[in-house]
Amino acid sequence: MSNTSTLFKSVVKVTVFLFLIVVSLVEHRCFAAQDIWLIDTHQAPWNHASEAGFTKAVYYQLVGNKWVRSDAATFFETQSIDVPLVVFSPGYTSTTSDTVEAGISLVRLYKSGQDCRTVFWDWPAEKIRLRLGPDIRDKICVTVAGGDYMAMFLNRLKPDSKVCMIGFSFGNRIICDAVARLGDDQPDGMRIHLVLTAAATDRIWLAAGARHGQLPRLAERILVLYNPTDRALKFYPLLYGNGSRPDALGRFGPPMASIASEYRYRIEAFNVQPYIGPYHRTAYYLRTPAFRQRMNDYLFFGVSDGE
């Protein structure tokens, strides 16, 4: 009986081991088939954005399991309007490795056969100063320049491009500012979707006439995932240190009553607190049903995933 039990356990272990190998190989093949890029903007000047500064961005493509340096010409020449472009903009304190890790967690949610190009937007979000307050206030100016650089990036895409931009925390400032900066000057026929997760932006900015008030008109669809118990955004009212105490979009959701009525239907907002508790982490937001159930519509523009 003991020999039979030992044999059974051995068979189970071998079976599990083989299963894990198969799963790993399948995941590797699916992952390797993805068109993934990282655009590193650390070398661009951040006190004032300029076209010359944008040319300092460095382009990398993931080939197999290695990042291979490329260039802007290759990126834009090989971009296809038939393939959705997904751009992920990370949050404050993210290092390059953090950005890659969060971006990979996003790509892993794609279904097998899903055709798209994904860009990890690597901006200088790292914490530099010892004190949090002064450091994060410095990043306000950085994200302003980042919005300009992102607008330059969008403006170089081909007409009729389909672009979904996903922001986390402070990264939402960059993508929202970019769309607002371009306004009606975006490439002809460009379709824009926005996914704003844990947005560290002023809630009122989405109101008509405010900083991002044109986004509901300029973007086809906007998904807002907010969390009233987000422990990081709890301190957002202290961000500016000047007496103003704005609420964060990522904590309370969009001010629907202040958004132009003809565009409200383009906005979906979900309280994801029941799924993630007080945590302020990209991966937690991406795992929520509110995000995963809408990936095909937002990221891939409803295009068949090949299944």
N, C-alpha and C positions, 0 to 999 in steps of 0.2 A: 504493500500500500504506500509505503514511504517512497519507494523507487518511482511508482506511478505518479505520485504527487510532485516529486522532484522533476520528472520528465515533463509533466504538464506545465510547471512553472517555467521551465527552460523554453518550451515551445511558445508560451505566452510572451516571454521576454524577447525572443527572436522575432515573433510576429509584430510586436509593438515597435521594435527597432527598425524592421523593414518598412513598416508603415510610416514612421517618422522620416525615413530616408526618401520615400516616395513623395510625401507631402513637401519635404524640403526641395526636392528636384522640381516638382510642379510649380512651387512658389518661385523658385529661381528662374525657371523658364518664362513664367508670366511677367516677372519683374524685369528680367533682361529684355523683354520685348517692348517695354515702355520707352517712350522718347522723353527722357528726363534731362533738364538743364539746370545749372546753377549760375545766376548772374550776380557776381560779387561787386558791390559798389563802394567798398571801403576806401578805394584809392581816389574816388571822386571828391572834389572840394565840397564841404558841407556848410560853410558860412554863406555861400552864394552859389546856387545851381546855375549851370550854363551848359550850352551844347558842347563846348570844348571839354567841360568837366565830365559830361556823360560818356564821352569817348574813352574815358579812363576805366570804365566798367570792364570787368574781366569775365569771359564766358567759358563755362565748362560744360561738357556733356558726359553723362554717365554711360560708359561703354563697358558692358559686362558688369564687373564689380569695381571698376576704376573710373575716377574722374579724369577726363582727358581735356586739356586746354584747347579751346576753339577760338572763334572770333565773332564779332557782330555780323560781319558780312555773311558768314556761313549760316548763322542763326536765322537772319531775316530772309535770305535767299531760299532756304529750305522750308520756310514756314508755308503751310498749305491752308487755304481758306476752307477746305473741306474737313479739316481736322480741328476740333475745339482746342483752344489754348487755355490751360488752367494755370493761374499765377497765385502762388502762396506767399503772403507777406507776414513774417513772424512778429512776435511781440518784444517788448522791452526786456533787456538782459540776455537775449538770445545770442549765443555765439554761432559761428559757422557750423560747428558740429551739432548744436541744438537745432538749427534751421534744417539741416539735412535730416536729422532724426525725426523731427516733426513732419517734414515733407514726405519722408518714406512711410510714416504711419498713415498719411493720406493716400499715397499711391497704393498701399496694400489693401485699401478698401475698394479699389477699382475691380470690376468684374473681368474675368478672363476674356480677352478679345476686344476690350474697350479701347478704341482708337482715339488718342489725344496726345498733345504735347504738354508737359508739365514743367513749370519754371519755379524754382525756389529763389525768391528775391532776397538776397543776403545784404542787408543794410547794417551800418554800425550801431547795433542796439546794445552792445556789451556795456555793463556797468563799469565805469572808470573811477568815479569819485568814491570816497569812503562813505559819505553821507548820502542816503537815498534821495532826500528832497532835492538838493542841488543837482544831483546827477540826472534824475528823471526830468527836471525842468530844462536841463541842457538838451535833452532828447527832443523837446518840443520843436526847437529850431531845426534839428536834424530831420525830423519827419516832414517839416515844411519843405525842405530841400528835396527830401525823398519823394514827395508828391510831384515836384517838378520833374525829377528824373523819370518817375514812372509815367508821367504824361508824355515825355519825350519817347519813351519806349513804346507806348501805345501808338503814338503818332507815326512810328516807323513800320507798324504792321500793315499788311496788305488790306486794301478795301474789301469789305464783306467778311472780315474776320469775325469769328465767334470767340469771345473772351469771357471767361469766368474768373473773377478775382476773389480770393479768399483771404480775409485778414483775421489775425488774432491779436486782441488787446491793442497796443500802440500801432501795430501793423495796419490797422484799419484806417488810421489817419492818412497813411501813404496812399492807399488805393482810393479812398474817398476823395482826397484832395486831387489826385490825378484825374479822375473823371470830371470833377468840377472845373479843374484848370482847362482841360480840353474843351469842355462845353460842346457847342455845336461844331467845333473844328476837328472833331475826331474823324478818322478815315471814313470815306463814304461807305455806307451800308454796314458799318461795324455794329455788332450786337453785343451788348454788355450785360452780364449777370454779376451780381455782388452777393457774397456770403459774408456777413459781418458777425463774427463770434467774439463774445466777451469784449465788445468794442470799447476801448479807452478813448472815446470821443465824447464831446458834449452832446447830451441827448437832444437839446434844442436845435442843434445844427441841421437836423433833417427837416426842420420846419420851413415853410415857404418863406423865401427871402433871406434865409440864414446861410451860413457857410456852405452847407451841403444840400441846400434846399432844392437844387435842380436835379439831384440824383434820381428821385422818383420819375422824372421825365426822361432823363438821359439813359437810364438803365431799364432794360425790359423787365427784369425781376430782381427783387432784393429780399434776401432771407436774413433775418435777424434772430440770433440765438442769444437770449439774455438770461441772467441769473440774479435775482434779488439778494441772494446770500453769498455772492462771490466775495471772498474775503480780501482780495486785492483791490477790487473796484469799490469796496466799502470806503476807502480813503480817497477816492477820486475827487470829492469836493474840496480837498486840501491841495490839489495838484498845483494850482497857479500861485498860491501863497500871497495873493493880493486882496484877500477879503471876499472875492467871488466864490460861490460854492455851487458850481454846476453839477447836475446829476449826470451819471455816465449812461450812454446809450446801452452799454452791455449789462447794466444793472437793472434798468427799468423798461427797456424797450423803446420803440419809436413813439414820438408824440403824435399819434394818428390824427387827433383833432386839429393839429396845426399844419398838417400836410395837405397840399392841394387835393380837393376831393376827387378830381378826375384821374389822379394817379395812385390813390390809396390801394386800389385793387392789385397793384404790382408788388406790394409789400406783404410778406408773411413774417410774423413774429411769434416766437415760441419761448416760453419759460422752461428752461431745461434743468432747473434746480432739482426736481425729483430724481433725475438721473445722475447728477454729478455732485450734489451737495455743495459745500463752500469752495470747492477747488477751482483754481485758476490755471488750468493746463490745456494745451491745445488738443492732445489726444483724447481727453475726456469729452470735449465738445464734439469732436469728430465721430465719436462712438454713439452719440445719442440718436434715437430713432428719428428725431426731427431733421437731422442732417442726412443720415444714411438713406432714409426713404425718399429723399429729394435729390440725391446725387445725379441721377440720370437727367432730370429736368434742368437742374441748375448748372452742373459742371459740363454735361455732355449735350445740352440743348435738345434733349429728348431723342437723340440719335440712337438707333438700335445698337445694343452692346454686343451683337454677334451671337447671342444665345438663341 
